[in-house]
Amino acid sequence: MTVKLSEIFIKKSSTSTYSKDELSSLDIKKEFIKRLSKYYDIPYKAEGSKENNLCYANSGPVRFVYRSTFSKKDIKAHLFTSLNKDTFHLDTTKVTFY
């Protein structure tokens, strides 16, 4: 699934160019979370769960297609390992979720 950053993040202002640090502070659109959940047929799990992660399928390096759940933290971790530049334009930069 390939998407533009503008489909993932909620802009804070009229600015469209962000650094990685600035991207990390943006909220993720609920519509994108639902879309990702539906695409991979896995449930979204809100942050802050105290549940232990004994299953390797939910560890950070596992691709979305093999996960049993995901969170906003997982989305951002995937983005920041996939994006190789210093600045990003929300309307033109694309990222692929595997």
C-alpha positions in Angstrom: 0.0 0.0 0.0 1.6 3.3 -1.1 0.3 6.6 0.2 1.2 10.2 0.4 2.2 11.7 3.7 -0.8 14.0 3.4 -3.0 10.9 3.6 -1.4 10.0 6.9 -0.8 13.2 8.9 -3.0 16.1 10.1 -1.3 19.4 9.2 -0.7 21.8 12.1 -0.6 24.9 9.9 -0.5 25.8 6.2 3.1 24.5 6.1 3.5 21.5 3.8 7.3 20.8 4.3 8.4 19.1 7.5 11.5 17.6 9.0 11.5 14.1 10.6 11.2 15.7 14.0 8.3 17.9 12.9 6.6 14.9 11.3 6.9 12.9 14.6 4.9 15.6 16.4 1.9 15.5 13.9 -1.2 13.5 14.6 -2.1 10.6 12.4 -5.5 10.7 10.7 -8.1 8.3 12.0 -9.2 7.6 8.4 -5.7 6.4 7.7 -5.6 4.1 10.7 -8.9 2.6 9.6 -7.7 2.2 6.0 -4.4 0.5 7.1 -6.4 -1.8 9.5 -8.8 -2.7 6.7 -6.0 -3.2 4.1 -4.0 -5.6 6.2 -7.1 -7.0 8.1 -5.5 -6.4 11.5 -6.9 -4.4 14.4 -5.6 -1.1 15.7 -4.4 -1.2 19.3 -4.3 2.1 21.1 -1.1 3.2 22.8 -0.5 2.7 26.5 -1.4 -1.0 26.7 0.4 -2.7 29.6 0.1 -6.1 27.9 3.4 -7.9 27.5 4.6 -8.5 24.0 5.7 -12.2 23.9 4.7 -12.6 20.3 7.4 -11.8 17.7 4.6 -10.9 15.2 4.1 -7.6 17.1 7.7 -6.5 17.4 8.9 -3.4 15.6 10.9 -4.9 12.7 8.0 -7.1 11.5 6.3 -5.9 8.3 2.6 -4.9 8.6 1.4 -7.9 6.6 2.7 -10.3 9.3 1.5 -8.3 12.4 -1.5 -9.3 14.6 -2.1 -5.6 15.8 -0.6 -2.2 15.2 -0.4 1.2 16.9 0.4 4.8 16.0 3.9 4.1 17.3 4.3 1.3 14.8 3.1 3.5 11.9 5.6 6.2 12.8 8.4 3.7 13.3 7.8 2.3 9.8 7.7 5.8 8.3 11.0 6.9 9.9 12.8 3.8 8.8 11.4 4.1 5.2 12.0 7.8 4.7 15.6 8.6 3.8 15.6 12.4 3.4 15.8 15.2 5.9 12.7 17.2 4.8 9.4 16.0 3.4 6.6 17.6 1.5 3.2 16.2 2.7 1.6 16.4 -0.7 4.3 14.7 -2.8 6.3 12.4 -0.5 5.0 8.8 -0.7 5.7 5.8 1.5 5.0 2.2 1.0 3.7 -0.1 3.8 4.7 -3.7 3.3 
